[in-house]
Amino acid sequence: MMDAINTSELIRRMPWSEAHAAELEMLLAREWLVTNGLGGYAAGTVSGILTRRYHGLLVAGLPAPFGRMMLLPHLSEQLRLSDGTIVRLGGEERAGEAFQLYGAPYFSEFRLEFCALQPAEALLAERERRQRLLDTAHTEARTGLGAELLLAADQFVIRPTGRVRDAVRAHAAGDQVRTVIAGYHWFTDWGRDTMISLEGLTLTTGRHDEAGYILRTFADYVHDGLIPNLFPEGEQEGLYHTADATLWFFHALDRYVDVTGDQTTLRLVLPKLLDIVEHHLCGTHFGIRVDPQDGLLCQGQEGYQLTWMDAKVGDWVVTPRRGKAVEINALWYNALRLLESWVRTEQDEPTAQRLAEHAALAYQSFNDRFWYAAGGYLYDVVDGEQGDDPACRPNQVLAISLRHTVLAPARWQSVLKVVQQRLLTPVGLRSLAPDHPEYKARYDGDLRARDGAYHQGTVWAWLIGPFIDAWIKVYPDDYAGARRFLHGFEAHLSEACIGSISEIFDAEEPFTPRGCVAQAWSVAEVLRCWVKTSPQAAQKPADPA
């Protein structure tokens, strides 16, 4: 029961007074979201007015090829008085709108038939379910801001509909089908977002079984050394157009094994991991291959956007980053070292030694090639189409933040200082430093303008996670200082989608939230770091990740 904790801590109140009465925009800008665990949701504004085509009382997640469909946009109320007078509480305009929607006169009566739970029973069941989520989570995620983020995280872990193959395999293994929705209202489940979000959404929240299922499912879909960025749905084939999702898979698996000790799953997927590395060494799709001369991983194919900076409008790839990207090689080195340790545990010393040699070459080459001495930070891409790119971007923090750090320790502090001074905001990291000629301070305008700004300055909330990981590595005694970088998100929970965290923000004050109003990796990384920077965590030995 929810009475087991102070439920007032889980109520987010929106300040309101007569002074705000004229500011109706506040009521239109604040949104609410309720999900059903099946990929569907209900959403709207605090005012009750629907301002997006994605708003409605039931947007169902249907099997492919239908996807999400609006089944019930809204209800308008009317009151029948004893003298027969009818008062439409929603107004004549809304009644007329309903006539257009339903193709019939507006309802004079409305009655719901229940094949399921009565309203009071449903409310009680939901409260009990939420209490179970709190009871199984990390201690720091059971009260206050941590608990709010925990419940926000729950919205993204769903049971997908229509995936018969996955359901059969899961049933045979005693699993339950689970996947991760990248964001509401329009994203589906993406490989990259899932791997980055997995620790915060499932491991921090105590949902270890679901984490294991998700990882085993992705391992089953490995094709030519890549995991899918988009799953196959119905007759639609899976899309594997990503250079980093597969490398994030190693990171997510590492965090899972570290938390759960599940060696069975590790042994099960180990052959797939070795296959992934072999394909990267020999070369696979989209120009993803290791350069044998320096051991660095390059990627890129005309017309494709393969890194997380993946905006594309028509044939225009906004930030192609073809060549050897900094975070791709940080992830590659981390994957090699992780696999080396896992193989060595299995007593396969020759394979472990070979992986160690590839890792050592990549390490040496990375530090020789990526250091931009004039700026005291890292190139974003080397051996690119225009040579080496000195654009100051947040991708470089991954060279410090991962378990196995590819950047020489002597350079950590310089890189972190530059990122803090030029990219850090109260709600995440800018995607490009303000002094760059392509910098865009605002994410607005038409689709082309928005996508042109998506990774050219726009702030991304999820990047606060790697930044805090890097901060604690550089300043291992400053957990309190690391936590202060999260304080801006507490205020944000009262704007945009109440109780959740947006995908992106404008790059300058007032850092207006943009994009999806509830984003999985935003919530996941803030929750993970909230727990990681807790006073209890500060008293424990530093986490190598």
N, C-alpha and C positions, 0 to 999 in steps of 0.2 A: 504494500500500500504506500501511496505517496506520503502518508503521515510519518513515515519512518525518517524523513528528513524535513528540514525547514523549507516548506514549499514556497515561501515568499521569495526565496533566493532564485527560484526558477521562473519568476514572473518578471518580464521586462515591461516596464511602464514607459509610455511616451509622455513627456511633460506637456501640459496643456493648460492654458489660462485664457482669460478674456482678451489679454493682449495679443494672443495668437489667433483669435477667432476669425480675423480677416485673412489670415495666411492659409487659405484653402489649399495652396500648393503643397503644404506639409502633409495634408491628408491624402493628397493624390500621389505623393512621392513615396510614402511609406506603404510597403506591401506585406502581405501575409502568405504563407505557403504551408499546406498540409499534404503530405504524401501518403500513399497507401501501401508501400512496400512491394508494389508490382510494376513500378515504372510510371504509374499514373499519379495525378495530384489534383488538388483544388487550390486556387490562388486568386488574389484580387488585391485591391487597395484597402487601406483602413477606412476610407470614406464609403466603401461599398460600390463605388463607380469603377467599371472595368476600363482600364486605360491601355491595355495591351491585347492583341489578338490571342495571346496565350492565356489570358485570364478566364476563369470559369469555375463552376462548382464541381464539375467532373470532366477532367481531361484524362481519358483512359489510355493506358499503355497496352495496345493490342498487338497480337503476333504480326510478323511481317506477312504481306507487304504494307500493312495498314499503318503501323507505327502509332504514335500518339494521335488521338482523335478527340475533338471537342464533342462531348455527348450532352452536356447540360451547361449552357453559358451562364444563366442566372435565373433567379426566381423574383417575381414582383408580387407584392402582397396587396390584397384588397380586403376591406372590411364591410360586411353586410350588416346594416343596422336593423333594429326591430321593425322600423317602418318601411323596410325594403330598400332604403337608400344604400348605394354602393359607393364607398370611398376607396379610391385606389391610392394606397400608401406610396407606391412607387412612382406615381405621376402618370399623366396621359402619354407622355413621350415614351416611357418605358413600356407601357401597355401596347402602344403601337409597334414598338420594336419587337415585342414578343409575338405579335400577330405575324410579322414578317418572318420570324424565325420558325414558328410552328405551323404557319399556313392555316390557322383556324382562329376563331374568336378567342380572346383571352379568357383563361379559366376563371369562373366565378367560384369554384371550389377546387381545392387541391388536397389530395389524400395520398399518403405514402403507404404502401403495403410492405411489411417486413417479413423475407424467407430466411432471415438470419437473426441478429440480436436486436432486442429492443434498445432504444436510445440510452437509457440508464445503464443497461448491461454493457453496451458497447463502450460507454465512457469509463465504466469501472474496469473493463478488460484492458483498455488502452492505458489507464493509470497504472495497473498492475504490470503491464508490459514495460512501461517506462521505468518503473521501479526496479525491475529485473535488470534492465540495462545499466542503471546506476549501481546496483549491487555488484555487478561483475566487472565494472570498470576500475581503472587505476584510482587509488584513493584521492588523488588531486583532482580527478574528474567527476567526483560525486557531489560536489557542492559549488555554489557560486558560479563564476564564469566558466570553470571547467565543466560543470554539469550542463550549462546552456549549450556549450559547444558539443558536448557528448550527444545531446538530443538533436542538435543540428546535423551531426555526423550520421545519425541513424537514417536520415532522409535519403542518403545516397546509396546505401547498401540494400539491394532489392533482390527479389526472386523474379527473374525474367520470364516472360510468357512466350510460348511457342517454340522454344529450343528443345525439340524432342530428343535429339541426339545427346545433348548435355544432360537432360533429365534422366534418360535411361542409364547413362554411364554413372551419374551420381547415385541413382537408386541402387545400382549393382554394388557400388563401393560403400554404401551406407552414408553417403553425403547428402547435402541439400544444395540445390542449384542456387548460386548467388553470383551477382555481378555488381559493378559500381557505375552509377550514373554520374557522368562528368559534371553536369550542371543543369539547373533549371532556369529557364523553361524549355530550352530547345536542344540541349546536348543529349547524346546517348552514352553508351559505355565505350570508352576508348582505352586502348592498351597503355599508352603513355600516362594518361591521367590516373588510371587504376594503379599502376606500379608506384607512382609518386605518392598517391593517397593512401596506399594500403596500410602503412604503419599507423598513421593517425586515425583512420576510420575503423580499423579492426583490431590491431594489436594493443594500442593505447586503451581501447574500449573493452578489452577482454573478449572479443569475438574471434578467438583463435581458430576455431573450427572453420568458420567462414573464410578466414584468410587462407587456410590450407586448401580449401576447395578451389578458391579463385586461382591460386598459384598452380595447382595441378591441372586445372582447366586450360590455362594459358600454355602450359607445357605440352598439352595434348595438341594444341593448334600450331606448334612450331612448324614452319615450312621454309625450307632452304635457309635455315639459320636465323629466321626472323619470327617474332611473335606478331600477331595482327594488331594493327592500330584500330581497326573496326572489325567486329566479328561478322562471319557470314550469317545472313538472315534470309530465310526462305530460299529463293532462287538466286539471291545476291551473294556473290563470292566475297570472302574476307579481303580486306585491304591491308597490305603490309608496307605501306609507304611511310616508313619511319626508320630513322637511323639510331634513335636513342631509346625507344621503348624497350627493345630487347636487352639493352644494357642496364636499364632501370630494373628489369626483371631480376637480375643478379642481386642488385641492392635490396629489393623487396624480399627476396628469398633469404638473404643474409639476416635481415632484421627479424623475419619470421622464425628462423631456426634459433637465433640468439634468444628470442623471447620464449619459445615453446620447447626447444630441445628436440624437435621432431626430426630425428635422423632418418626415419622411414621415408618421409616425403623427399628429403634431400637425396637419398639413394635412388629413389624412384625417378627423379628428374635429372640425375647426374649425367646419364648418356645424352640427354637432350642438350645439356649445357656444353658438353664436349663437342657435340655436333655444331652448336652455334659458333663456338670459337673457331673451329675448322673452316666453316663457311666464311667467317670474317677474314681469316688468314688467306684463304684462296680467292675470295671475292664472291659476292652474291648480287642480288638485284640492286638497281638504282645507284650503281657505282660505289657501293659500300664495300670497302676492301682495305686491307693493311698494306701500306707501302713497305716493301721488303727492305728498302734502303735504311729507313729510320724507325720502323716499327710503329709508326703513327697511323691512326685510322682516318681514312678520307671517305668522303661521301659526296653525292651530288649527281643529279641527272636533269637535263634541261626540262623545264615544265613541272618539276616536282619540288615540294617543300618538305624536307625530311627531318628537320630539327623541330624542337618545340616552338620556335619562332616561325610558324607555319602559315602566315597569312598569304592568301592568293586571291586575286580578283581577275576572273577570266584567264587569260594567259600570263598575267603579270604576277610573278612570284616576288613579293615585296622585299623579303630578306632571304635570298637564296642560300647564302652562307656555304656555297659549294667549295670544297677543299677540306682542310683539316681543322675542324671547329674545336674550340677549347674545351667545352663541357663534354663533347663526344669522346675526346681522348682522356679526360679525367675519368669518365665512366668506363672506358675501355680498360685502362690500367687497373681500376678497382675490380672489374670483372675478372681480369687475369689473375690477380692476387687472391681473390676469393676462391676461384676455381682451383688454383694451385693448392691452397690450404685444404680444400675439401677432398681433392684427389689424394693428397698426401695422407690424409686420415684413412683413406681406403687402401693404403699401402702400395700405391702405384707411383713409386718414386721416379721412374723414367719420364712419365707424363708430367709429373709435378715439376721436374727439373726443366723440361722443355718449356712449360708455361712460365716458369721463373725467368728463363732467358728472354722470352718475348717481353715480359714485363720490365725487365732491366733495361732493355733497349728502348722501349717506349718511354721509360722514366728519364733516361739520359737525353733522348731526343726532345722530349717535352720541355725540359729545363733549358736546353740549348736554343730551341726555336721559338718558344712562346713568350719569353721574357722581353717586354718592351721597356728597355732601360730608360728611355727618354721620359716616360710617364710614370715609371715605378709600378706598372701593373702588367697584365697579360694581353697579348694580342687576342682578338676574338676569333680570327681565322688566320691560319698560315697556309701558304701555297694555294691561295684562292685565285679566282679568275683575274682579280686586280692586284695580285701579290698578297702581302701580309696586311691584314686589316687591323689598325690600331684603335678602332671604335671602342670606347669604354662602355662595356655592357656587363650585366650581372652574371653572365654565364661563368665567368672566371672564379666565382666563389666556390664552385663545385670542385675546383682543383685543391681546395682546402677542406671542404666539409665532409667528404666521403670517408668511409672507414680507412681505406688505403689511399693516402694522399699523394698525388703525383707531383705536386709542387714542393720544391726544396724548402724546408722549414725556415731558412734564413729570409725567405721572401714573403712569408705569410703576412707579417705585420704591415708591410708596405701595401700589398694588395688590399687587405682589409681596410686600411685607412683610406685609400682611394675610393673604394666602394662606399664606405660610410659617408665620406664628404660629398661625393658626386651623385650617388644613386639612392641612398637611403631616404625614405619618407616615413611618416607615422603609420602607413598602411602597406608597407612592402617596399620593393626596390623598383626604381625606374628601369625600363628596358634599354635606355640609351641616355648617355650623359647630356645635360642641357647645352653644352658648348658645341655639339656636333651639328653640322649644317643640315642634317636630315631630321633633327629633333622636332617632335610635335608635342606641344604642351597639353593639348586637349584631344579627347577622343569623341568627336562629334561630326555632324554633317551627314552626307549620303554614305552608302555602303563603301564606295571607293575611298572616300576620305577617311572613314573610320578604320578600314583595313590598312590604309596607308599609315595610320598612327598606332596600330595595334602593338607593334614591337619597336616603335621608334620614339620611345619616351614614356609611353603609357606605363603606369605602375601595376605590377602583378603582386597580389597578396601572397601567393604560395612561396615566392622567393625569400620571404622572411625566414623560412625554415632553414635552408642552406646557410643563410647569413648568420643565424644564431648558432648553428652547428660550428661554423667557422670561428665565430667570436669566442665560443667556449674553448676551442682548441688553442686559440692565441692567448686568451685570458682565462685559464682554467679555474681560477678562484673567483671569477666575477659572474656568478649565476644571477645575482640580483641585478647587475648591470644588463645582462642579456635579457632578463624579463622585461625591463623597461621598454624594450623595442616592441613589445606586444600591447602596450597600453592604448595605443590608438585604435586598436580593434574593439576594445570594450565599448567605446563611444559609438563605433560604427554599428554595433549590434542593435542600436536604436534607430538606424536609418536604413534606407533601401528595403531589403527583406528583413523584417524584424526578427532578430534572433539568429541570423545567419550572416555569412560573409560573401561579399560580391566577388566576381571574377577579377575585375580590373578597376582602376581609378585614374582620373586625370593626373598628369604629372606635376601640376602646380596647385597651390592652395586655391580653393578649399578642398582639393583632392576629391572631387565629386565621384561617387561610385558609378561605374558603367558596366556594360556587358551583362552577363548572367547575374541575377540577383542572389543566387545561392550556388556556390561553386565548390565541388568536392575537394580539390587540392588546397583551396584557400582555407576551408574549415579544418581539414586534416592537419595541415602544417601548423596552423596556429594552436590547435588543440595539442598536438604532439609537443610543441615547444613550450606550451603552458605547463605541461606535466614535467618536461625535461628541466625546466628552470625553477621548479618548486623548491622550497627550503629543504625538503627531505632529500631531493636529488642532489642538492649541493653538498650534502654530508657524505655522499657515497663516492667511491672512486669514479673518475671521469669515464664516461662512455666513449669507447674508441670511435663510435660512429658520430 
